[in-house]
Amino acid sequence: MRFQDLDDEDDLDDSEYPDAPDDDDDETISCPYCFRPVYEGAEQCPSCRRYLSREDAPTRHPWWIVVGVLLCLIVVLGWIVR
């Protein structure tokens, strides 16, 4: 095989590589936190594991709300048990 033959892209068949990503899906952006390349449709950066937008991040409740709800439940259960 000659070196010229290796440079011909026409010889490559996509069916030989079924797991290879399409050229359309190769668009990347840089992570706003670690600046490494991330696929545009990703929710989370694979390097730093941070979410790329607030919409993708799971919702967290402030700790004082959780503690308040638990205290209210304890008071109500204590009142019911009497």
N, C-alpha and C positions, 0 to 999 in steps of 0.2 A: 504494500500500500504506500502510496506516495503522500508527501506532506500536503500537497494541494488537495487531495481527496478529504483530508481531515477538516479543511477549512470550508468545505461546501456544506451549507446549512440545508440544502435541498435533500441531502442524503439522510437526514435525521427524521425519524418518524415518531410522532407524539405518542403513538400507541405503545411504544417500547417503554415509556416512562409514565405510567398512569398516575403516580403520586406527585409528579412535578406540577407546581402551581402554574396557572395560566399567566400569560403576559399582562392581561388586564388587571389581575389581582396583585401585581407586584408593586403597586404604588405604596410608598412608605412616607411617613411623617416622622419628625423627631419628637421624642418624649419631652414634655415641658419641664420635667424634673431632672432626668439624667442625660437628656439630649442624645440618646441612642435611637437608631431607626426602629420604628414600630409600624406594622401594617395599618393602613388607614382605617380599616373597619374594626380594629381591636378595641376592646373595652379597657384592658389592663396592659401595662408595659411588662413584657416578659423579663426585663432586666431588674427593674426596681420594684415591681409588683404594685405600683400605685395606679389608681384609676385615672384615666385621661380626661374625664369630664365629671362634673357633679351629677349629671343624669345617670351615669353608669355606676357610680358609687352606691353601695348599700346605705339605706337610711339608718341613722343612729339617733337614739333618743338621748337627750341629756341625762346624766346620772341622777340629777335631783328629781326629775320626773319619775323615774323608776323607783327611787327610794320613797318618794311621796306616795305613790300608788301602793307600794308594799306596806307602808305604815298605816295607810287607810284600811287596807285589808286586815291587818292585824287588829286594829281597833274594832272594826266591825265584827270580826270573828270572836274577839274577846267579849264583846257585848252580847252576841248571840249565845255563847256558851254559858254565860251566867245564868 
